[in-house]
Structures are given as C-alpha cells and as structure tokens.
Amino acid sequence: MAGLQTVGSALPTLGLVAVAVLLSLYERLDLEKDIGVALIRSFVQLAAVGYVIDYIFGLDTLGVVALLLAGMVLFAAWTSARRAGDVRNAFLIAAFAVGVAAVATLGLLLALRIVPATARYLIPLGGMVIGNSMNAASLTMTRIRDDVAEQELKVEAALALGATSRQAVSPILKTALQRALIPLIDATKTTGIIFLPGAMVGMIIAGADPLEAVRLQIVVLYMLLGSVSIAAILVGTLSYRSFFTPHHQLRTTQNKT
Amino acid sequence: MAPLKIEISGLGYAVGGTEILKSVDAGIPDGGITAVVGPSGAGKSTLLRAINRLVEPTSGEVYLDGEPTVGLDPLELRRRVGMVFQVPALFGGSVEEAILYGARLAGKDADPRRLLEMVGLSASLAERDPRALSVGQQQRVSIARALALGPEALLLDEPTSALDEAARRRIEELVTDLNARLGLTMVFVSHDLSQVRRVADKVVLIAEGSCEGEWSGEDFFSAAGERARRYIAGRL
C-alpha cells in the first residue's frame, strides 16, 4: 500500500502534538482528551477522505461530487448543532445556512467559470466553504445562546419597553456576528503579510507557479469571506428566534416563579 | 393618559405541570398604588409579567378598562403598561439614550431632560454614561425610561430590593409622588411590609400561586389584616 505509506510518513509530526498534550497536562487545561480525539479522528478521516477523493477523481461524475458535498453539509450541521445544544432546530438551521453558503459560493464560481466543474476543484473548495461556514455557524449559535442567558435582564427590559424579539436581541446578534466573522476578516486583511494561507503554501510546495497559486488563493479567500458571512448571518437571524415565543417573550422567563 | 383599571380574572399559569399561578382573581383600581405581597416564590413576579404578557397566561384573563389583553398586540400592551425591574438594566451609551430607548422604537417624542427632572435627577445627567451613576440613580433612570412611553399603568417588580435603606426610601417617595402627580395606576411588588405600609392604597396577598385576599391599605394594617401580616412575617 504505497498510498498508506505516503499518509503514514506524516506521523512523525505527532511529536509536536505531544508537546501540546504535555503543556495541557502541565497547565491542567484538560485539553488532552479533546486533543487525543481530534488527533485520531483527523488522521482516520483525512486518510479515508483521501481514498474517497482519489476514487471520485477516478469517476469524475458531478452527481457523485454533489452527493459528497451534500453529505459534508449534513455532517457539518450535525457537528455545529451538537455545539449549540440549547438552540431549537440547531441542526436544521445549520444545515440550511451551510447549505445555502455552499451552493451560493460554489454556484457563483461555476457560473462565472472561475473554476472548472470537476471533482478536483469542487471537492476541496466545497470542503473549505463547508468547514469554515460550520465554524461560523457554531460560533454564532453558541455566542447568541450564552449572551441571551447572560443578558437576560437587559433583553427582558427591552421587551417590557415594547421592543420586538429582534430589536431586543439586536446588540447580542451584532456581537455574535462580529465575533464569528472577525477572525476571517482579519486573516483576509493580513494575508500575504502575516501568514501565507494553507492552500497557497501547499501549491507552492507541490511545485505550482506562485502566481497561479496566488490566483487560486484570492478565489479561495473571497469565496470563504462570502460563504462564511452568508452562513453566520443566516444562522444569526434564524437561531435567535429559538429563545423567544411568537409573542415577543423570553422563553427562559416562562419557567420562573 | 387616563389611568387604567386592571382586572385579573381566573388567571392561571402553569409550566411543565407545575402551577405557578392558580386561578388568581384580583382588582387593581385605577390611579392608586396596589401592593402585591407574599413570600418569595409565591408567584408575585409571574403575576406582574402575566399582566404585560412577558409571560403568557395559560388560563384566565387580564382586562384593561374591561378590554382583555389577549386581544392586544403584546408590544402595544407593554407600551401602555410600563414595567420597572429589580435591577435597572439600562442600555445605550448615555442616560438620554437609555431613557429614549422605548420611545424611539415606538416613534414617540419624549424629552429626556424633563423626564430626568420628573424622577428627581438633574437634567445635566443626560449626557452621562449610565454605568457611572449610582444604582439608586440608575433605578430612577429606569423609571424615567418607562415614563417616556407615556404609560397608563406602571408595574414595579421589587424596585428597591437592590438598594440600600436611604435609596430605598427615596425611590418609595418618588413612586408615591409620581402616583399623586400623574395619577398613574401602579402595581408594586414587595415583600417588605413596612414599605407596603408607606406606599400602598391597596394590598393583594399572593401565596403559593393563589390570591389569598385583598384589602385596602388601611384595613391590611388594622386588625382585619393581622392574620395575613403574620403569615407573611412567618414565611420570610
């Protein structure tokens, strides 16, 4: 299995993770279990997806590509929904937001013929869109949930002054969206100066023309900025409703004496 | 605005099989201060929130001058029946913004400086950051913010419980003074009987989710209300 050997040769980098685990143990951060799970899952998942992508590249049927992307959206939504426990319909909200983000951005890239409609482009780009949108969805939902709980008094005071649920939650929504989008906006601003993005690094290491690598990187950055914004805004405007009744009442208030 | 008469009829509120309010009947006369008293956890705050529909009653009705609140838009209802909470929870970068929050949403004109003076604060505080004020001053601002909507009634949910004795007395004086000047119907939740004696024209006793009696302020503090007073004192 030459393929497995290729993947396996990445294993010595585990030494670096060992440092992270030791640090976590030393500082009692309780991260070692999470790191361990992340480690094993990422290895198994990446190895598996490598084979799957290799197989699909062989087929190169767009139907299979679409199916794979749909599967990725559902898995992303499931992951995001688990993070945002108390948000009602978190899975449906995340699936809708991530799905719309993926379809809109990939669709635009295809419609404008910026990338060709082949598995080689659609699967990695789709993966980036879906993964980043998933992160934004999780951040937005958990932030809204935590802030509504923490600022319950202010939200209820706003409702008592005749604000709609949306008006009462608007400062929270704004903060949540900023928090979800700022990392990517800042990464986009500083790209090329502070750090060279992963995809570009990969292409240059693999021997591609640096200018071609830059072109693709610009496509990736804009695509990510667009899709993550779409996903975060959709998640924000859909998920805050789960904390209110249709009569502009806080659900948490309903359970108090 | 003319003061509102509020009637509570068979009002029930249950959540997850627990009855928090059990068919409460009570009358809140227009223009006076009605104290809602009772041990903590009795359902006083829920009763208050059922009046302006911050909680949705599961049975019964609340009538404003004979009109059932279920038929009203909850936002409109809350503009007519203002509320002041235990904790001021002001928002906005300035006192003026904090006062105008609800009025702006409703598209109503309000004069923040006049409202500040109405609640006994200097108009010069309008530009200040509300967080820089004392809690007592913040509570006055929260009363001003409720008055900015020109309500017909005001619900006060233990508005002095976060304050020290001196600030508590000053808020009580403000409430009775506003009641006399504006003729607003007021509902004042309290578990402090000496406070109730100072502010209330009428007393409604809530115990374990039920209304256990209604008295005029005078009767409640005479022999007629002795059992109720003992009950509350024993349960605090």
Interface residues (C-beta under 8 A of the other chain):
Chain A: L153 K154 E156 A157 A158 L159 A160 L161 G162 A163 T164 Q167 P171 T245 H247 H248 Q249 L250 T253 Q254 N255 K256 T257
Chain B: V15 G16 I20 G41 A42 G43 S45 T46 R49 N52 R53 L54 V55 E56 P74 L75 E76 R78 R79 G82 M83 F85 V87 A89 F91 Y101 G102 L105 A106 S142 R145 A146 L149
